[in-house]
């Protein structure tokens, strides 16, 4: 396989992205599925999905940004290891450092020269990934970091329920359509179009003994296997987010998700916060147009201020200044 081999141009990605490629990193057996919209102008939005999801979670957001900015922006979304159509030599290694390194390696391979303005966007597990990549300066020209619906305190508190939550999901489906129906009825995703695009990419078929018939579909990501890394994803997330260089935006589904450090940071104006209470955890899928507008506004608000410098002509021989002659005061 070549280092960047185009994937089949079939639904569901084609209406939302310009290209879909399987990118093999040099001197490795790691092949990452990457979706892109690429332009010669404007910012580059690099988006990382959450645990269990795939890069297609950003499909509708990307399409909306394109409808607003036309050809003056770029998007790069990838399936991380152990997810979607990406395959690596160690799909079970979902440590924070490894995920951030993977993101940087793919970005820097595809963009030897990065655009001047890069926006990192991460949902759920992807939030810590983009924050870590920015904190360690693995990706250059980062103008800002956007974290979607993940907060350190809330995430760590919920880890005790994570195993039972994962086990409560159906483990197999007769078809992708059945999985889409489950996602919608369980409010895992509230947007039918988004679910139709993203849910099938999270499944893999299980074939019969003769490999001629699909017996059922199961989840691609083995989330229970990632349990050793859960605490590492979220520890120190708030501190790193508040101290990362560049602009910061936190998008939440509710204010109850804020922990103490972020509450204090928000009161001090250290980051911008946007709340969409009508959405669930997958905010980018439930209200993609609003998230897209938030990303565009965030980029525009934080662009470097470039004011024109006015130049005034300086005469070669400036006229001599004469002292003003004061008349004596007239006394009555």
C-alpha positions in Angstrom: 0.0 0.0 0.0 1.3 3.5 -0.8 1.8 6.1 1.8 -1.5 7.7 0.9 -3.9 5.4 -0.8 -7.4 6.7 -1.7 -10.2 4.8 -0.1 -13.3 3.9 -2.1 -15.3 7.1 -3.0 -18.6 5.8 -1.6 -21.1 7.0 0.9 -21.3 8.0 3.6 -18.2 10.3 3.6 -18.4 11.6 0.1 -21.0 14.3 0.6 -19.1 15.8 3.5 -15.4 15.6 2.7 -13.3 16.1 -0.4 -11.1 13.1 0.1 -10.7 9.9 2.1 -7.3 8.3 2.3 -5.6 5.5 4.1 -2.3 7.0 5.2 0.6 4.7 6.1 3.2 6.5 8.2 6.8 6.1 7.0 8.8 3.2 8.5 5.7 1.8 10.3 2.8 -0.6 9.7 0.4 2.0 11.0 -2.3 2.9 8.5 -4.7 5.8 9.5 -8.0 6.5 7.8 -8.0 10.3 7.1 -10.8 12.5 5.8 -9.9 15.9 4.5 -11.1 19.2 3.0 -8.0 20.9 1.7 -7.5 24.4 0.5 -4.6 26.8 -0.1 -6.1 29.5 2.1 -7.6 30.0 5.5 -7.3 28.1 8.7 -6.8 24.3 9.2 -9.3 22.7 11.6 -7.8 19.4 13.0 -10.5 17.4 14.7 -10.1 14.3 17.0 -13.1 12.1 17.9 -14.0 10.6 21.2 -13.7 7.0 22.5 -15.8 4.6 20.5 -16.5 7.1 17.8 -14.8 7.7 14.4 -13.7 10.6 12.3 -17.1 10.7 10.7 -18.5 12.2 13.8 -17.3 15.5 12.3 -19.0 15.0 8.9 -21.9 17.4 9.3 -19.8 20.0 11.1 -17.2 19.9 8.3 -19.9 20.3 5.6 -21.4 23.2 7.5 -18.1 25.0 7.8 -17.6 24.5 4.0 -21.0 26.0 3.3 -20.0 29.1 5.2 -16.3 29.5 4.3 -16.4 28.0 0.8 -12.8 27.2 -0.2 -11.0 29.3 2.4 -10.3 26.7 5.0 -9.1 23.1 5.5 -10.2 20.2 7.7 -8.4 17.1 8.8 -10.2 14.3 10.7 -8.7 10.9 11.3 -9.8 7.6 12.9 -7.5 7.1 15.9 -5.9 3.7 16.6 -8.3 1.0 17.5 -11.2 2.9 15.9 -12.9 3.1 12.6 -10.9 2.0 9.6 -7.5 2.7 11.1 -5.2 -0.3 11.8 -1.9 -0.2 13.6 0.7 -2.6 15.0 -0.8 -2.1 18.5 -4.5 -1.1 18.4 -4.9 -1.6 22.1 -2.4 1.1 23.1 -4.8 4.0 23.7 -2.5 5.9 26.1 -2.8 9.7 26.0 0.8 10.2 24.9 0.4 7.6 22.1 -2.9 9.1 20.8 -1.4 12.6 20.8 1.8 11.4 19.0 -0.4 9.6 16.4 -2.3 12.8 15.7 0.9 14.9 15.4 2.6 12.3 13.2 -0.3 12.2 10.7 -0.7 15.9 10.7 3.0 16.6 10.2 3.2 13.9 7.5 0.4 15.3 5.5 1.4 19.0 6.1 5.2 19.4 6.0 4.4 23.1 6.0 1.4 23.9 8.2 -1.0 26.8 7.5 -0.4 29.9 9.6 -3.5 29.2 11.7 -4.3 25.8 13.1 -7.4 25.1 15.3 -7.3 21.9 17.3 -10.8 20.4 18.2 -11.4 17.4 20.4 -14.6 15.7 21.6 -14.7 13.6 24.8 -11.5 11.5 24.8 -10.3 13.6 21.9 -10.3 16.7 24.1 -7.4 15.5 26.3 -5.6 14.4 23.1 -5.6 17.8 21.4 -4.8 19.6 24.7 -1.8 17.2 25.2 -0.6 17.8 21.6 -0.8 21.5 22.1 0.8 21.5 25.5 3.8 19.5 24.2 3.9 21.6 21.1 3.7 18.6 18.8 1.8 20.6 16.2 3.0 24.1 15.2 1.0 27.3 14.5 -1.8 26.4 16.9 -4.0 29.5 17.1 -6.5 27.9 19.5 -7.8 24.7 21.2 -11.5 23.6 21.4 -12.7 21.0 23.8 -16.1 19.5 23.5 -18.1 18.1 26.4 -15.3 16.8 28.6 -14.2 18.2 31.9 -11.6 16.6 34.2 -13.5 16.5 37.4 -16.7 15.3 35.9 -15.0 12.7 33.8 -12.9 11.2 36.6 -16.0 11.1 38.9 -17.9 9.2 36.2 -15.2 6.6 35.6 -16.6 4.4 38.3 -19.8 4.0 36.1 -18.0 3.7 32.8 -17.7 -0.1 32.8 -21.4 -0.6 33.5 -22.3 2.1 30.9 -20.3 0.3 28.2 -21.8 -3.1 29.2 -25.3 -1.7 28.9 -24.9 -1.1 25.2 -26.0 -3.9 22.8 -22.9 -5.8 21.9 -24.1 -6.8 18.4 -26.6 -5.8 15.7 -28.2 -7.6 12.8 -27.4 -4.7 10.5 -26.0 -1.1 10.6 -29.6 0.1 10.2 -30.5 -1.6 13.5 -27.5 0.1 15.2 -28.6 3.5 13.8 -32.1 2.9 15.2 -30.7 2.0 18.6 -28.5 5.1 18.7 -31.5 7.4 17.9 -33.9 5.7 20.3 -31.3 5.7 23.1 -30.5 9.4 22.5 -26.9 8.4 22.0 -27.3 10.6 18.9 -30.3 12.9 18.3 -29.7 13.8 14.7 -30.8 11.2 12.2 -28.4 12.3 9.4 -25.5 12.3 11.8 -26.3 8.9 13.1 -26.6 7.5 9.6 -23.1 8.7 8.8 -21.2 8.0 12.0 -22.7 4.8 13.5 -21.9 2.4 10.6 -18.3 3.5 10.7 -18.1 2.3 14.4 -19.1 -1.3 13.4 -17.3 -4.2 11.9 -18.9 -7.3 10.4 -18.4 -10.7 11.9 -18.3 -13.3 9.1 -19.4 -16.9 9.1 -17.0 -19.9 9.0 -16.8 -19.8 5.2 -16.5 -16.0 5.1 -19.4 -15.8 2.7 -22.1 -14.4 5.0 -22.2 -11.7 7.7 -23.4 -13.2 10.9 -23.8 -9.9 12.8 -22.1 -6.5 13.4 -20.2 -5.6 16.5 -18.4 -2.5 17.8 -15.0 -1.8 16.3 -13.5 -0.1 19.4 -13.0 -2.4 22.3 -13.6 0.2 25.0 -13.4 -2.1 27.9 -9.8 -2.9 26.9 -8.9 0.7 27.2 -9.8 0.9 30.9 -6.1 1.0 32.0 -5.8 4.4 30.2 -9.0 6.1 31.4 -7.5 7.9 34.3 -4.5 9.0 32.2 -6.8 10.6 29.7 -8.4 13.1 32.1 -5.8 13.7 34.9 -4.5 17.3 34.8 -6.8 18.1 31.8 -8.1 21.3 33.4 -4.7 22.7 34.2 -3.3 21.9 30.8 -6.3 23.4 29.1 -6.1 26.6 31.1 -2.3 27.0 30.5 -2.0 25.9 26.9 -0.8 28.8 24.7 -3.4 30.2 22.4 -7.1 30.8 22.6 -9.4 28.3 24.3 -13.0 27.3 23.8 -15.1 24.9 25.9 -18.3 23.6 24.4 -20.6 21.9 26.8 -24.1 20.4 26.9 -24.7 21.8 30.4 -23.1 24.0 33.0 -23.2 21.2 35.6 -20.2 19.7 33.9 -17.8 22.4 35.0 -15.3 21.4 37.8 -13.8 23.9 40.3 -10.6 24.8 38.3 -12.7 25.5 35.2 -15.3 27.4 37.1 -12.6 29.7 38.5 -10.9 30.0 35.1 -14.2 30.9 33.5 -14.8 33.6 36.0 -11.3 35.0 35.3 -12.0 35.0 31.6 -9.3 32.5 30.7 -11.4 30.8 28.1 -14.6 31.1 26.1 -17.5 28.8 26.9 -20.5 27.9 24.9 -23.4 25.7 26.1 -25.9 23.8 24.0 -28.4 22.3 26.5 -30.6 20.8 23.8 -27.8 18.4 22.8 -26.5 15.2 24.3 -22.9 14.2 24.8 -22.3 14.0 21.0 -22.8 17.8 20.6 -21.1 17.9 17.2 -23.6 15.4 15.9 -26.7 16.6 17.6 -26.3 20.3 16.6 -23.6 20.3 13.9 -24.6 23.7 12.5 -24.3 25.4 15.8 -20.9 23.7 16.5 -19.7 24.7 13.1 -20.8 28.3 13.6 -19.0 28.3 17.0 -15.8 27.1 15.4 -15.9 29.7 12.7 -16.7 32.5 15.2 -13.9 31.2 17.5 -11.4 31.4 14.6 -12.5 34.8 13.5 -12.4 36.3 17.0 -8.9 35.1 17.7 -7.1 35.9 14.4 -4.0 38.0 14.9 -4.9 41.7 14.6 -3.3 43.1 11.5 -3.9 46.8 11.5 -2.5 48.8 8.5 0.4 51.1 9.5 -0.2 54.6 8.3 2.8 56.3 6.8 3.1 60.1 6.8 5.6 61.8 4.4 8.5 63.6 6.1 9.7 66.7 4.2 13.4 66.8 3.3 13.7 70.3 4.6 11.2 70.9 7.3 10.2 74.6 7.8 11.7 76.4 10.7 9.5 76.8 13.6 9.1 80.5 14.7 8.4 81.3 18.3 5.0 82.8 18.8 5.1 86.6 19.7 3.0 87.3 22.7 1.4 90.7 23.0 1.6 92.4 26.4 -1.6 92.2 28.4 -3.7 95.3 28.3 -4.5 96.6 31.8 -7.6 98.6 32.5 
